[in-house]
Structures are given as C-alpha cells and as structure tokens.
Amino acid sequence: MSYQVLARKWRPRTFEQLVGQEHVSQALINGLDQDRLHHAFLLTGTRGIGKTTIARILAKCLNCENGMSSQPCGECGSCVDVDEGRFVDMIEIDAASRTGVDDMRELLESVQYTPTRGRYKIYIIDEVHMLTKNSFNALLKTLEEPPPHVKFVLATTDPQHIPVTILSRCLRFNLRRLLPEQIRAQLEAIVNAENIDSEDEALTVLARAADGSMRDGLSLLDQAVAYGGGRLVLDDLKQMLGLIDHENIASIVRALADGDADALLEIVAELAAQSRDLESVLVDLAELLHRVTLVQCAPGYRDADRSDWPSIEQLAGSLAIEDAQLFYQVAIKGRSEIGLAPDPRTGLEMTLLRMLAFRPASAAAPAGAAPTEVQPPASQGSQRASGGVPQARASTQTATSEPAAASKPAPAAEPTVQKAPVRRPNSNAEWLALLDLLDITGQPRELARNIELASSEGSKWSFRISPALRNLAAGNCLARLEQSLSGALRETVRIQLVDASSKSLKTAAKAEQQQAHQTMSDAERAIQDDPTVRELKDTMDARVIDDSVQPIQ
C-alpha cells in the first residue's frame, strides 16, 4: 500500500477527535442528538483548522447506515465512503474555481432530487466568498426555501465578503486558530503512535511554525521527518525551516541596547551566510521583545512551556521599557514593509538601523558619556524662538564631523540652570498637570500615569491604583517615582498605594485613552458625513472599511 500523508491519515473522523473546536462540535452534537439541526451552516476561520473536516463528520452523522446520531459508526459503507470522499450524496464544490452563475444554477438544479443513497444530500461549498454576486443570488433562492432532504455547509476564510442576505440564513460558527500547545499535544500523540523518534524541543518549535493550523503542522511534521531521515531533530528542523536561534535574536537585542550598529550588521551578515530566513528575524524579534516587556511589566509572569526565561530576564534588565516598546513597534512595521525592500537583507538591516535612529538620545548615549546641550547658531536661535518650532531634543551626545574640531580649544562649560521647585498638588487635577514636569521615564512613568491622587499631607502622599496594575510598582519603580517627586518639590515624599476600582479611577492613562477614543469617533463620524463618501456609498454600493479610518495627527 502506498504511503498516506499524516494530514490525511490523522484527519479527525468524529467530533471527539477534533482539536480546539469544542464550541462547534458541542453545538452540532446537541443538535444531532435532539434532532434540531439547521439547514445551512457557515464555518469561518483560517486554513487547516477543520472546516471541511467538520462538514464531512456532519455528513457521516446524518447518513450513517446504523442510524442518524452524533457518533457515527465509521465502519458502514456510507461512513467509509464519506471518509474517502466518494459518497454520492456528499457534493463538494470549490467556489474558487466555479464562480459563475451558470455553474451555480447547474449545481442547484440537482437540489430538488432526493438522495441517491443516504438520508440527506450534503452540499459543501468551500471558499464560498469567491462566488459572484449573481451566483450568491442563485444560492439565496435555495437557502430561503430548502428541500427537507438537503443540508448546506459553507466554508470560508473571508466571511466579510459574503452578502448579509446569505449570512442571515446560515447558522454561523467561527472556528478558532489552534494554540501552539494544542498543536504540540496532537503532534506528540501522533509521533508516539507512528513510532517516530522526536525531540521535545523540536515538537515545540514545529507547533509554533504551524501558525495555528493543524493541517500545516502535520504537513511540516511529514516534511521534517523526511528531512531528518525518519527522525524529528531540532537542528534539522531549524535548518529545514530556516529558523533563527534564540541566541541570535538575543544578540540583536543586546546590540540594540548598546546602540552598536556594527554588531547588528555583523549578525545580519552571519545569518545571511547561513541562508537563514531573514524575513522571520523580525517575527522572532517582536516575539522576544513581547516576552521582555512581560517580564518588565509583570515580573511574576512565566509561561511554563518556555525554558529560556532566565535569558529573557537578563535582556529585560538591560533594556529600558520604552525602548522595548519602540523596537517592537518598528519590528512589526518593518515586517509589513520588508517585501517592498530591494531584498530581505536590505529590509532587515534598514529596520534594525531605524530602531537605533529613532531611539531617544538619552537612551542612545553610551554609559559614562556626559550629555551636553546643543545650542543653535545665533542667527537661527532667535528665528526658532520666534517661529515656535520646538527643538527635537534638549540634550544629545556631542559629535562632530569637522576635521579641524580636534584642534579647536574646548568651549567653556555652560552654566547650570537651577529649576524652580514645582507647586505641591492639592487635587488630582493638579497632580495630572504635574506629571509633565516630572523627570521620569519607563516603568516609573507608567506607574505615575495609572494612579490617582487621594491626598498629599506633609511627606505622606496617598494614591489610588487598580489592583491589576500594582505590578507597575515592582522593583525600584516606586522609589524612583518618590525620588522624582522629592526632587521636583524639594521636599521628602513618601508614597502609599491604596487599591481602588479601576472604573472609578481618574488617571492620566485613562484620560489619554478616552481622548484617543473620542478622536477616533470624531474621525469615523467625519468620514461617514463626508459628501464624497456618501456619494460613493449611494451610487457604487461602496462601504467604509472600519479598520482603515485613522485620525489625522
């Protein structure tokens, strides 16, 4: 007998064998057991998560020769034929290749005829969103008044392109992307049943590479076992997928923390020489920065499935929290643009260098370098002051490219300007105004943005905070906030945090969130009220894609 690929061999045959779609299988099981089944189902979700598999299981349940139930026998002629895709009363259509209205009308002409062999005729239409408008209209007539012996199962990866008239006549189930741990558990069971020698870490890597799709996971397992000569080995898997070692990504983060552009370019050159997948570097980098931020913001959090948390803790200590956020944002933005670069290496290098270019000057200056104030020329200074154009930074590391600079005498020191002490806040509104005057960044600033002033009597200041955000005060963050306040007011400040309901708190973070929500609402209303948009909607049946609306900065 010829070899059968794992994706087909281990395709679920019953609802109990489905992985990660319990909310769908339970609803169908109850409907079958109580004889309360809808005539049309819409299954939505990404590739390889069980849409067509569920449709076939449903076809077996309805047409099993031992009786209709949620547990088909799997051995009768009807069950075997459904599993092998040759059951005469199960009609599978690929809407991507049969989009025309004539194709749909020809198909629906057979709906009126009773089943040849089973109790029900099952029409499975895959990628149904690819049908034309006229084809949908033809299908709609049948969905409105279906014969009692017909069931429709529509599957799609893009439900937004299905007319609402079709959606309203279907019982809709949204299938979920599988979690890596769900895929890993299934892969582990399969390699044990198939007597495949495998490494635990290789299964974990393979489950993540499946990207939520069980079918992709099984296909990758087939490929990896063939690549490894019958074994699943981590090194072979990384070579096959072009994966990047954790240490390589950690080295990139360390180079970013040190502001070392030369080291970044050397790492990229090494990865390119090893024929690694350079596009995946930004994906892995964003994933690592996410875990770094978890350690910084939630020090007690640990994912039991990962064993490299000590190295993450070291990186978290060497990287400011605002830098981690900036690098993450640039990484995901660069990932979307890397396909536009001349080649992947250029796109990766430019993205990494962009992280350094946009890094705040105070963070980019190497340890021990004294920042000096940059003064504009006299002819420009008055112009900037009168023009109202703010300078980008108040201080930066001194640098010059003039060859004669070394021979010039060192300029005299700029005099230190003592700032006047700020006014003690007596209300939460005054506290919110004081925030902009405090010299704090990173996690201490996030703490300050998420607390509400309750009282400030003498040196004892009391703030309300949501219990869910108490981790912001972990480590020395509370002490750093106290130090900043003490320096600004020139008096000793001791902070006490009191738990309070997050709904009642009035914090800077909540105010910014409400302002952002209001700005977005205003932008959406402005788009909907725009005369041009209205004309397009009325004359061309156009619609505004919600995610595309962005306020003008």
C-alpha positions in Angstrom: 0.0 0.0 0.0 1.3 3.5 -0.9 2.3 5.9 1.9 -0.5 8.1 3.2 0.5 11.6 4.4 -0.1 12.3 8.0 -2.6 15.1 7.3 -4.9 12.6 5.7 -4.2 9.6 7.9 -4.8 11.6 11.1 -7.8 13.6 9.9 -10.4 13.5 12.6 -13.2 11.1 11.9 -15.5 12.0 14.8 -16.4 15.2 16.7 -14.5 13.8 19.7 -11.3 13.7 17.7 -11.5 17.4 16.8 -8.8 19.6 18.4 -9.6 23.0 19.7 -13.1 23.5 18.3 -15.2 22.3 21.2 -17.6 25.2 20.9 -18.6 24.0 17.4 -18.6 20.3 18.0 -20.7 20.5 21.1 -23.4 22.6 19.4 -23.6 20.1 16.5 -23.6 17.1 18.8 -26.6 18.6 20.8 -28.4 19.5 17.5 -27.9 15.9 16.2 -29.0 14.2 19.4 -32.1 16.4 19.8 -32.9 16.4 16.0 -32.7 20.2 15.9 -30.3 20.8 13.0 -30.3 23.9 10.9 -30.5 23.5 7.1 -27.4 25.7 6.4 -24.1 26.2 8.3 -21.4 28.7 7.7 -17.9 27.7 9.0 -15.4 30.5 9.1 -11.7 30.6 10.0 -8.2 30.4 8.7 -6.8 27.5 6.8 -6.3 24.0 8.2 -8.3 24.3 11.4 -11.1 21.8 10.5 -13.8 23.5 8.4 -14.1 20.8 5.7 -13.4 18.1 8.3 -16.4 19.2 10.3 -18.6 19.2 7.2 -17.6 15.6 6.4 -18.2 14.4 10.0 -21.6 16.0 9.8 -22.3 14.2 6.6 -21.4 10.9 8.3 -23.6 11.6 11.3 -26.6 12.3 9.0 -26.1 9.3 6.7 -24.7 6.6 8.9 -26.4 3.3 8.0 -26.8 2.4 11.7 -28.9 5.5 12.3 -28.5 9.2 12.5 -26.6 10.3 15.6 -23.7 12.4 16.8 -21.5 9.2 16.9 -21.4 7.6 13.5 -20.1 4.0 13.4 -17.3 4.8 11.0 -17.4 1.3 9.6 -20.5 1.1 7.4 -20.4 1.7 3.7 -21.7 5.3 3.9 -19.2 6.3 6.7 -16.3 4.8 4.7 -17.3 6.5 1.5 -17.6 9.8 3.2 -14.2 9.5 4.8 -12.7 8.7 1.4 -14.6 11.5 -0.3 -16.6 9.4 -2.7 -20.1 9.4 -1.1 -22.5 10.1 -3.9 -24.8 12.3 -1.8 -22.0 14.5 -0.5 -21.2 17.1 -3.1 -18.1 19.2 -2.5 -17.6 22.3 -4.6 -14.6 24.6 -4.8 -16.1 28.0 -5.2 -12.8 29.5 -6.2 -12.9 27.6 -9.5 -16.7 27.5 -10.0 -17.7 31.1 -9.5 -20.0 31.6 -12.4 -23.8 31.9 -12.1 -24.2 29.1 -14.7 -22.1 26.7 -12.6 -24.2 27.5 -9.5 -27.5 27.1 -11.3 -26.4 23.8 -12.8 -25.5 22.7 -9.3 -28.7 23.8 -7.6 -30.9 22.1 -10.2 -30.0 18.8 -8.6 -31.1 20.0 -5.1 -34.8 19.1 -5.8 -34.0 15.5 -6.4 -34.0 13.1 -3.4 -30.7 11.5 -2.2 -29.5 8.5 -4.1 -28.1 6.5 -1.2 -28.3 8.4 2.1 -30.9 10.3 4.1 -29.6 13.7 3.2 -27.8 15.4 0.4 -24.9 17.4 1.8 -23.6 20.3 -0.3 -20.2 21.5 0.9 -19.1 24.8 -0.8 -15.5 25.7 0.1 -14.3 29.3 -0.2 -17.8 30.4 -0.7 -16.8 34.1 -0.6 -15.4 33.7 -4.1 -18.8 33.4 -5.7 -20.0 36.2 -7.9 -23.0 38.4 -6.9 -25.3 36.6 -9.4 -24.1 33.2 -8.0 -25.0 34.3 -4.5 -28.4 35.4 -5.7 -29.0 32.0 -7.2 -27.9 30.3 -4.0 -30.1 32.6 -1.9 -33.3 31.3 -3.5 -32.4 27.8 -2.5 -31.4 28.8 1.1 -34.7 30.7 1.5 -36.8 27.6 0.9 -34.6 24.5 1.0 -35.9 21.0 0.5 -36.1 18.9 3.7 -33.6 16.4 2.4 -30.8 18.9 1.8 -28.1 20.4 4.1 -25.7 23.1 3.1 -22.2 23.6 4.7 -20.5 26.8 3.5 -16.8 27.3 4.4 -14.8 30.4 4.1 -11.6 32.2 5.2 -13.1 35.6 4.5 -16.7 36.0 5.7 -16.7 39.8 5.3 -17.2 39.3 1.5 -20.3 37.2 1.9 -23.6 39.1 1.5 -25.6 39.7 4.6 -28.6 38.1 2.9 -26.6 34.8 2.9 -25.2 35.2 6.4 -28.7 35.8 7.9 -29.9 32.4 6.5 -27.0 30.4 7.9 -26.0 29.1 11.4 -22.6 30.6 11.7 -19.6 29.0 13.6 -16.3 30.9 13.9 -13.5 28.3 14.2 -10.5 29.3 16.3 -6.9 29.3 15.4 -5.3 26.5 17.4 -2.9 27.3 20.2 0.7 26.1 19.9 0.2 23.9 23.0 -2.9 22.2 21.4 -1.0 21.5 18.2 2.0 20.3 20.1 -0.1 17.8 22.2 -1.6 16.4 19.0 1.8 16.1 17.3 3.3 14.4 20.3 0.4 11.8 20.2 1.0 11.2 16.5 4.8 10.7 16.7 4.3 8.3 19.6 1.7 6.3 17.6 3.8 6.4 14.5 7.0 5.3 16.5 8.9 8.4 15.3 11.9 9.3 17.3 11.5 13.0 18.2 13.0 15.7 20.4 10.7 17.6 22.8 12.0 21.0 21.8 11.6 20.1 18.1 7.8 19.5 18.7 7.5 22.8 20.4 9.2 24.6 17.5 7.1 22.7 15.0 3.9 23.6 16.8 4.8 27.3 16.7 5.7 27.1 13.0 2.3 25.7 12.2 0.9 29.2 12.9 -2.5 28.0 14.3 -3.1 25.4 11.6 -3.2 21.7 12.5 -3.0 20.7 8.8 0.1 22.8 8.4 1.6 21.3 11.5 1.1 17.8 10.1 2.5 18.7 6.7 5.5 20.2 8.4 5.9 17.1 10.5 5.9 14.9 7.4 8.5 17.2 5.8 10.7 17.3 8.9 10.7 13.5 9.4 11.6 13.0 5.7 14.4 15.7 6.1 15.7 14.0 9.2 15.8 10.5 7.8 12.9 9.2 9.9 13.7 11.3 13.0 12.5 14.7 14.2 15.6 16.5 15.3 15.7 20.2 16.4 18.8 21.1 14.4 17.5 19.5 11.2 14.1 21.3 11.7 15.8 24.7 12.1 17.8 24.1 9.0 14.8 23.0 7.0 12.6 26.0 8.1 15.5 28.5 8.1 14.7 29.3 11.7 16.8 31.7 13.7 18.4 30.5 17.0 17.2 32.3 20.2 20.8 33.4 20.8 20.9 35.2 17.5 17.8 37.2 18.4 19.1 37.8 21.9 22.4 39.1 20.4 20.4 41.6 18.2 18.6 42.9 21.3 21.9 43.3 23.2 23.3 45.2 20.2 20.3 47.4 20.2 20.6 48.1 23.9 24.3 49.0 23.4 23.5 51.2 20.3 26.0 49.1 18.4 25.2 49.4 14.7 28.4 47.5 13.6 27.4 44.5 15.7 23.9 44.5 14.2 25.2 44.4 10.7 27.6 41.6 11.6 24.8 39.5 13.0 22.7 40.0 9.8 25.7 39.1 7.6 26.2 35.9 9.6 22.5 34.9 9.3 22.6 35.6 5.5 25.7 33.5 5.2 23.9 30.6 6.9 21.0 31.0 4.4 18.5 31.7 7.2 15.1 33.1 6.6 15.8 36.8 7.2 12.1 37.8 7.0 11.5 35.6 10.1 14.1 37.6 12.1 11.6 40.4 12.7 8.9 38.0 13.7 11.2 36.3 16.2 12.5 39.7 17.4 8.9 41.0 18.0 8.1 37.8 19.9 11.2 38.2 22.1 10.5 41.8 22.8 7.0 40.9 23.8 8.4 38.5 26.4 10.9 41.1 27.6 8.0 43.5 28.2 6.1 40.9 30.0 9.0 40.5 32.4 9.3 44.2 32.8 5.6 44.9 33.4 4.6 41.7 35.1 7.7 40.4 36.8 5.9 37.3 38.2 4.6 36.1 34.8 6.2 32.9 33.4 5.0 30.6 30.6 5.7 27.0 31.7 6.1 25.9 28.1 9.2 28.0 27.7 12.5 27.2 29.4 14.6 30.3 28.4 13.1 32.8 30.8 16.5 33.4 32.6 17.9 34.9 29.4 14.8 37.0 28.9 15.2 38.3 32.4 18.8 39.4 31.6 17.6 41.2 28.5 14.8 42.9 30.4 17.3 44.3 32.8 19.5 45.7 30.0 16.7 47.4 28.0 14.5 50.3 29.1 10.8 49.6 28.8 10.2 52.5 26.4 13.0 51.1 24.2 11.4 47.7 24.1 8.1 49.3 23.1 9.8 51.3 20.3 11.8 48.4 19.0 8.6 46.2 19.0 6.7 48.8 17.0 9.5 49.2 14.5 9.8 45.4 14.1 6.2 44.8 13.3 6.1 47.8 10.9 9.3 46.6 9.2 7.8 43.1 8.8 5.0 44.5 6.8 7.4 46.5 4.6 10.2 44.1 4.1 8.6 42.8 0.9 8.9 46.2 -0.6 12.7 46.4 0.1 15.2 45.5 -2.8 15.9 42.3 -1.0 15.2 40.8 2.5 18.7 41.6 3.8 18.4 45.2 2.9 14.9 45.4 4.5 16.2 43.8 7.7 19.2 46.0 8.0 17.3 49.2 7.4 14.7 48.1 10.0 17.3 47.4 12.7 19.1 50.7 11.9 15.8 52.5 12.1 15.4 51.3 15.7 18.7 53.0 16.6 17.9 56.1 14.6 14.6 56.7 16.4 15.8 55.7 19.8 15.7 58.6 22.4 19.0 60.4 22.6 19.2 60.0 26.4 18.9 56.2 26.0 21.3 56.0 23.0 24.2 57.8 24.7 26.7 55.2 25.9 27.2 54.8 29.7 29.5 57.4 31.2 29.1 59.9 28.4 28.0 63.3 29.8 25.2 64.8 27.7 25.8 68.4 26.6 23.2 70.9 25.5 23.2 71.7 21.8 22.9 75.4 21.0 21.8 76.5 17.6 23.7 79.3 15.8 22.8 82.8 16.9 21.3 83.6 13.5 18.9 80.6 13.9 18.3 80.7 17.6 16.1 83.8 17.6 14.3 82.6 14.5 13.4 79.3 16.2 12.3 81.0 19.3 10.0 83.4 17.4 8.8 80.8 15.0 7.6 78.5 17.7 9.3 75.4 16.2 10.3 73.2 19.1 13.6 71.5 19.2 13.5 67.8 18.9 15.7 67.1 21.9 17.0 69.1 24.8 20.3 67.2 25.0 22.4 64.8 23.0 25.8 63.3 22.9 28.4 65.7 21.4 29.5 64.7 17.9 31.2 66.4 15.0 32.5 65.5 11.6 34.7 68.6 11.1 38.4 67.6 10.8 39.6 70.8 12.5 37.4 70.2 15.5 40.2 68.4 17.4 42.5 71.5 17.2 39.9 73.9 18.4 40.1 74.9 22.1 37.4 73.3 24.3 34.5 75.6 24.8 33.8 76.9 28.3 31.2 75.0 30.4 27.6 76.2 30.0 26.3 77.4 33.3 23.9 75.1 35.2 20.4 76.5 35.4 18.6 75.7 38.6 14.9 74.9 38.0 12.4 76.4 40.4 10.5 73.9 42.6 7.1 72.9 41.3 3.9 73.5 43.3 2.6 70.8 45.5 -0.7 69.4 44.0 -3.8 69.6 46.3 -6.1 67.8 43.9 -6.0 65.0 41.4 -6.4 67.6 38.5 -3.2 69.4 39.7 -1.5 66.0 40.0 -2.3 65.2 36.4 -0.8 68.6 35.4 2.3 67.9 37.4 3.1 64.7 35.5 4.5 66.6 32.5 7.0 68.4 34.8 8.5 65.2 36.3 11.8 63.9 35.0 10.8 60.2 34.8 10.6 57.7 32.0 9.9 54.0 31.5 8.0 51.9 34.1 8.0 54.6 36.8 6.2 57.0 34.4 3.7 54.3 33.6 3.1 53.9 37.3 2.5 57.7 37.6 0.1 57.6 34.7 -2.0 54.9 36.2 -2.5 56.3 39.8 -5.0 58.9 41.2 -4.0 61.3 43.9 -6.1 60.8 47.1 -4.2 63.1 49.5 -0.9 64.8 50.0 -0.4 65.7 53.6 3.2 66.5 54.7 5.5 63.9 53.4 2.8 61.2 53.1 1.2 61.0 49.7 -1.7 58.6 49.1 -2.6 57.3 45.6 -5.3 55.1 44.4 -4.4 52.3 42.0 -6.2 49.4 40.3 -5.1 46.0 41.9 -4.4 44.7 38.4 -1.7 47.3 37.9 0.1 47.0 41.2 2.9 45.2 39.4 4.0 48.6 37.9 5.3 49.4 41.4 7.5 46.4 41.5 11.3 46.6 42.0 12.6 50.1 42.5 9.9 51.9 40.4 8.0 53.3 43.4 11.3 54.6 44.9 12.2 56.2 41.6 8.9 58.0 41.5 9.3 59.1 45.1 12.8 60.4 44.2 11.5 62.3 41.2 8.7 63.9 43.2 11.1 64.8 46.0 13.5 66.4 43.6 10.8 68.4 41.8 9.1 69.7 45.0 12.4 69.9 47.0 10.9 68.1 49.9 10.6 64.5 51.1 7.8 62.5 49.5 6.7 59.0 50.6 4.0 57.3 48.5 1.3 54.9 49.8 -0.7 52.9 47.2 -4.4 52.1 48.0 -6.4 49.6 45.9 -9.4 51.0 44.2 -11.8 50.0 41.4 -10.4 50.7 38.0 -13.8 52.0 36.8 -13.8 54.9 39.3 -10.2 56.0 38.8 -9.3 59.2 37.1 -5.8 58.7 35.8 -3.6 60.2 33.0 -3.6 56.9 31.2 -7.4 56.7 31.3 -7.8 60.3 30.2 -5.5 59.7 27.2 -7.4 56.6 26.3 -10.7 58.5 26.4 -9.3 61.3 24.3 -8.0 58.8 21.7 -11.4 57.1 21.6 -13.1 60.5 21.2 -10.6 61.4 18.4 -11.3 58.1 16.6 -15.1 58.6 17.0 -14.8 62.1 15.5 -12.7 60.8 12.6 -15.2 58.0 11.9 -18.1 60.4 12.0 -16.3 62.8 9.7 -15.7 60.1 7.2 -19.3 58.9 7.3 -20.6 62.5 6.9 -18.2 63.3 4.0 -20.2 64.2 0.9 -17.8 62.2 -1.4 -18.1 59.1 0.8 -21.8 59.4 0.9 -22.0 59.6 -2.9 -19.7 56.6 -3.3 -21.9 54.6 -0.9 -25.1 55.6 -2.7 -24.0 55.2 -6.3 -21.5 52.4 -6.2 -22.7 50.4 -3.1 -19.3 51.1 -1.5 -18.6 50.7 2.2 -16.1 52.1 4.6 -13.6 49.6 6.0 -13.7 50.3 9.7 -10.0 49.5 10.4 -8.9 51.9 7.6 -10.1 55.0 9.4 -7.3 56.8 11.1 -7.4 60.3 12.7 -5.2 63.0 11.2 -2.3 63.6 13.5 
